[in-house]
């Protein structure tokens, strides 16, 4: 109970930090979306290899889990969701390459002999932008070399401290951000230096890194929230078990004392009548 209570307190402290990091990363992603939308508006369209859809024969599946357990159903929900998608792709005749983030996903899919193209460990507890860049570079290289025709991620969306959902997250090809209907349309002209294509070539890899980073931050916050909830339940169960065992011990001690008193009284009466 002391261990689970300590883990609950640690997870509670980390949730707050993870929430702050998620909130701090959103302005960067939103501004990147604005820039890409502006380029699309000014040029009339977006054209880049990372945006083009291919006939999918080989697909990459990125699974984001934790490195440590004791987080309730956090890892199980994501792994089952991802495995169902893998089996569906295989039934459609597609070749699946699995990328795992976290030891739990690596152990699960390696034990079941799935083809693991790449794995990352010690990332999800406190993810950094360097981790996101490493993951994005590997995924980009796999996609650019046509080892995969698309990449999709299965991770966890952080909604609140009580709610985290396993979700599907399309990674490649990059889906251009949709136009914001609420944003006012301003008659602004753009002059590009260098060309829009070259700007996109520089922006889209950064956009992918930011997307992966946001995904890791959401997963980290979800992991800490799930662990706090699991450890809180474990602590409460331990407290209840302590109460039950204490009651049983008291009842056994009282029964033993009653028996001893009865034996003493019976012995005294026997001596008195003897």
C-alpha positions in Angstrom: 0.0 0.0 0.0 2.9 2.4 0.7 4.4 1.6 -2.7 1.1 2.1 -4.6 0.4 5.3 -2.7 3.8 6.7 -3.5 3.4 5.8 -7.2 0.0 7.5 -7.2 1.5 10.7 -5.8 4.3 10.6 -8.3 1.9 10.1 -11.2 -0.3 12.9 -10.0 2.7 15.3 -10.0 3.7 14.2 -13.5 0.2 14.6 -14.9 0.3 18.4 -14.2 3.6 18.7 -16.0 2.4 16.6 -18.9 -0.7 18.8 -19.3 1.4 21.9 -19.4 3.6 20.5 -22.1 0.6 19.4 -24.2 -0.8 23.0 -23.9 2.6 24.6 -24.8 3.0 22.4 -27.9 -0.4 23.3 -29.4 0.5 26.9 -30.5 3.4 25.6 -32.6 1.2 23.1 -34.4 -1.6 25.6 -35.0 0.8 28.2 -36.4 2.3 25.5 -38.7 -1.2 24.7 -39.9 -1.8 28.4 -40.7 1.4 28.6 -42.7 0.5 25.5 -44.8 -3.0 26.8 -45.3 -1.7 30.2 -46.4 0.6 28.5 -49.0 -2.3 26.5 -50.3 -4.5 29.6 -50.6 -1.9 31.6 -52.3 -0.9 28.9 -54.8 -4.3 27.4 -55.3 -3.1 23.9 -54.4 -0.5 21.9 -52.5 1.8 19.5 -54.3 4.5 17.5 -52.6 5.5 13.8 -52.4 4.6 13.7 -48.7 1.1 14.8 -49.6 0.5 12.4 -52.5 -1.6 9.3 -51.9 -0.3 6.0 -53.3 -1.8 2.6 -53.9 -1.2 1.1 -50.5 0.5 -2.4 -50.7 2.9 -2.0 -47.8 1.8 -0.2 -44.7 3.6 0.9 -41.6 1.8 0.7 -38.2 3.3 2.9 -35.3 2.2 1.7 -31.9 2.7 4.0 -28.9 2.7 2.4 -25.4 4.6 2.9 -22.2 7.9 1.3 -21.0 6.5 0.5 -17.6 3.4 -1.3 -16.4 1.1 -0.7 -13.5 -1.0 1.6 -15.7 -4.3 -0.2 -15.7 -5.7 -0.9 -19.2 -3.6 1.9 -20.9 -1.3 -0.4 -22.9 -3.8 -3.2 -23.4 -6.4 -0.9 -25.1 -3.8 0.5 -27.6 -2.2 -2.8 -28.4 -5.5 -4.5 -29.1 -6.7 -1.6 -31.3 -3.4 -1.8 -33.2 -3.4 -5.6 -33.6 -6.9 -5.6 -34.9 -5.8 -3.1 -37.6 -2.8 -5.1 -38.4 -4.8 -8.3 -38.9 -7.3 -6.4 -41.0 -4.5 -5.1 -43.3 -3.0 -8.6 -43.6 -6.4 -10.0 -44.5 -6.5 -7.4 -47.3 -3.2 -8.7 -48.6 -1.1 -5.8 -47.4 2.4 -6.2 -46.0 2.6 -4.7 -42.5 5.8 -3.2 -41.0 5.4 -2.5 -37.2 7.1 0.4 -35.5 6.9 0.3 -31.7 7.4 3.0 -29.1 7.6 1.7 -25.5 8.8 -1.7 -24.2 5.2 -3.0 -23.7 4.4 -2.8 -27.5 7.9 -4.2 -28.4 7.5 -7.2 -26.0 4.0 -8.0 -27.2 4.6 -7.9 -30.9 8.0 -9.5 -30.8 6.5 -12.4 -28.8 3.8 -12.9 -31.5 6.5 -12.8 -34.2 5.3 -9.6 -36.0 7.8 -8.0 -38.3 9.2 -5.1 -36.2 11.0 -2.6 -38.5 12.1 -0.3 -35.7 11.6 0.3 -32.0 12.1 3.1 -29.5 12.5 2.7 -25.7 12.6 5.1 -22.8 10.6 7.8 -24.7 7.1 8.1 -23.5 7.7 8.9 -19.8 9.1 12.4 -20.6 9.3 12.7 -24.4 11.5 15.4 -25.9 11.5 17.0 -29.4 14.7 15.1 -30.2 12.7 11.8 -29.7 10.0 13.1 -32.0 12.6 14.1 -34.6 14.3 10.6 -34.4 10.9 8.9 -34.9 9.8 11.2 -37.7 13.2 10.8 -39.6 12.9 7.0 -39.5 9.3 7.1 -40.7 10.1 9.6 -43.4 13.0 7.5 -44.6 10.8 4.4 -44.8 8.2 6.3 -46.7 10.6 8.1 -49.1 12.4 4.8 -50.0 8.9 3.3 -50.7 9.3 0.5 -48.2 5.9 1.6 -47.0 3.1 3.4 -48.9 1.4 4.8 -45.8 2.0 5.1 -42.1 -0.6 5.1 -39.4 -0.2 5.5 -35.7 -2.2 3.9 -32.8 -1.8 5.9 -29.6 -3.8 7.4 -26.8 -5.6 10.7 -26.7 -5.6 12.6 -23.5 -9.1 14.1 -22.8 -9.0 14.5 -19.0 -7.5 12.9 -15.9 -10.3 10.4 -16.0 -10.7 9.8 -19.7 -8.1 8.6 -22.2 -9.1 7.0 -25.5 -7.1 4.7 -27.9 -7.2 6.4 -31.3 -6.0 6.0 -34.9 -3.7 8.8 -36.1 -2.8 9.1 -39.8 0.8 10.0 -40.2 1.8 9.6 -43.8 0.9 10.8 -46.4 0.4 14.1 -44.5 -3.2 15.3 -44.6 -3.2 19.0 -45.4 -4.9 21.0 -42.7 -8.5 21.9 -43.5 -9.5 25.5 -44.1 -10.8 27.3 -41.1 -14.4 28.4 -42.0 -14.5 30.8 -39.0 -11.3 32.6 -40.0 -11.8 35.9 -42.0 -10.6 35.8 -45.6 -8.2 38.7 -46.1 -7.2 39.9 -49.6 -3.5 39.4 -49.0 -1.0 38.7 -51.7 2.0 36.5 -51.1 5.4 36.5 -52.7 7.4 33.3 -52.1 11.2 33.2 -51.7 12.2 30.5 -52.4 9.4 28.7 -54.4 6.3 27.3 -52.7 7.5 23.8 -53.4 10.8 24.4 -51.7 9.1 26.0 -48.7 6.8 23.0 -48.4 9.9 20.7 -48.7 11.3 22.4 -45.6 8.0 22.8 -43.7 6.4 19.4 -44.1 9.2 17.4 -42.3 9.0 20.0 -39.4 5.2 19.6 -39.5 5.6 15.8 -39.2 8.0 16.2 -36.3 5.5 18.5 -34.5 2.7 16.1 -35.1 4.7 13.2 -33.7 5.8 15.3 -30.7 2.2 16.2 -30.0 1.3 12.5 -30.2 4.0 11.6 -27.7 3.0 14.3 -25.3 -0.7 13.1 -25.4 0.5 9.6 -24.8 2.7 10.6 -21.9 -0.2 12.5 -20.2 -2.5 9.6 -20.8 0.0 7.1 -19.3 0.5 9.2 -16.1 -3.3 9.6 -15.7 -3.9 5.9 -16.2 -1.2 5.0 -13.7 -2.5 7.4 -11.1 -6.0 6.0 -11.5 -4.7 2.4 -11.3 -2.5 3.1 -8.2 -5.4 4.9 -6.5 -7.6 1.8 -7.0 -4.7 -0.4 -5.8 -4.2 1.7 -2.7 -7.9 1.7 -1.9 -8.0 -2.1 -2.3 -5.0 -2.5 0.0 -6.8 -0.3 2.6 -9.9 -2.4 2.4 -7.9 -5.6 2.6 -6.1 -4.2 5.7 -9.4 -3.5 7.4 -10.7 -7.0 6.6 -7.5 -8.8 7.9 -7.4 -6.6 11.0 -11.0 -7.6 11.8 -10.3 -11.2 11.2 -7.2 -11.0 13.4 -9.2 -9.2 16.2 -11.9 -11.9 16.0 -9.4 -14.7 16.2 -7.6 -13.0 19.1 -10.9 -12.5 20.9 -11.9 -16.1 20.4 -8.6 -17.3 21.7 -8.9 -15.1 24.8 -12.5 -16.3 25.4 -11.2 -19.9 25.1 -8.4 -19.3 27.6 -10.8 -17.6 30.1 -13.2 -20.5 29.7 -10.4 -23.0 30.4 -9.2 -21.0 33.5 -12.8 -20.8 34.9 -13.4 -24.4 34.2 -10.1 -25.4 35.9 -10.9 -23.2 38.9 -14.4 -24.7 39.3 -12.9 -28.2 39.1 -10.4 -27.4 41.9 -13.2 -25.9 44.0 -15.3 -29.0 43.7 -12.4 -31.3 44.1 
